[in-house]
C-alpha cells in the first residue's frame, strides 16, 4: 500500500487502551513511547494487540517539538 505520510516509525505495541470510541495505542520506538489515538473500530479491523510489531505513521505538514529546561 502506498502512503503519502512523511514519517514511519517502526516499533512494538506495548499497550492498547480502548475507550468509549477512541483507543490509545502505545508503541515503543527505540526506547521512546509514541501514543496514537485511533478509533476502536480501527484497532479491531487491524487486529492490534500488545507484542505486535507496528509502524507509527505520522502524517502532518508541521510537527512542533517542546523542550523542558
C-alpha positions as CSV (number, residue, x, y, z in Angstrom):
1,X,0.0,0.0,0.0
2,X,1.4,3.4,-1.0
3,X,1.0,6.2,1.6
4,X,2.0,9.9,1.5
5,X,3.0,10.2,5.1
6,X,6.4,11.6,5.6
7,X,7.4,9.7,8.7
8,X,7.1,6.0,9.6
9,X,8.5,4.8,12.9
10,X,8.8,1.1,13.4
11,X,8.3,-0.3,16.8
12,X,6.4,-2.7,19.1
13,X,3.0,-2.2,20.5
14,X,3.3,-2.2,24.3
15,X,-0.3,-1.3,25.2
16,X,-3.8,-0.9,23.7
17,X,-6.3,1.0,25.8
18,X,-9.9,1.0,24.4
19,X,-12.1,4.0,25.3
20,X,-15.7,4.7,24.6
21,X,-15.0,5.3,20.9
22,X,-11.3,6.1,20.7
23,X,-8.3,3.8,21.5
24,X,-4.8,4.8,22.6
25,X,-2.1,2.5,21.1
26,X,1.3,2.9,22.7
27,X,4.3,1.9,20.6
28,X,7.9,1.6,21.8
29,X,10.1,3.1,19.1
30,X,13.7,2.6,20.1
31,X,13.0,3.2,23.8
32,X,10.7,6.1,23.3
33,X,6.9,5.7,23.5
34,X,4.7,7.1,20.8
35,X,0.9,7.1,21.5
36,X,-1.6,7.0,18.7
37,X,-5.2,7.9,19.1
38,X,-7.3,5.9,16.7
39,X,-10.9,4.5,16.6
40,X,-11.8,1.3,18.4
41,X,-13.1,0.1,15.0
42,X,-9.6,0.6,13.5
43,X,-8.0,-1.4,16.4
44,X,-10.4,-4.2,15.8
45,X,-10.1,-4.1,12.0
46,X,-6.3,-4.1,12.2
47,X,-6.2,-6.7,15.0
48,X,-3.8,-4.6,17.0
49,X,-2.5,-6.1,20.3
50,X,0.4,-5.7,22.6
51,X,3.6,-7.5,21.5
52,X,3.0,-7.0,17.7
53,X,5.4,-5.0,15.6
54,X,3.8,-2.0,14.0
55,X,4.5,1.3,12.4
56,X,3.5,4.7,13.8
57,X,2.6,6.6,10.7
58,X,2.8,10.4,11.2
59,X,1.1,12.5,8.5
60,X,1.5,16.2,9.2
61,X,2.9,19.2,7.4
62,X,4.2,20.6,10.6
63,X,5.5,19.0,13.8
64,X,6.2,21.0,16.9
65,X,8.7,20.0,19.5
66,X,8.9,21.4,23.0
67,X,11.9,21.1,25.3
68,X,11.8,21.4,29.1
69,X,14.6,23.5,30.6
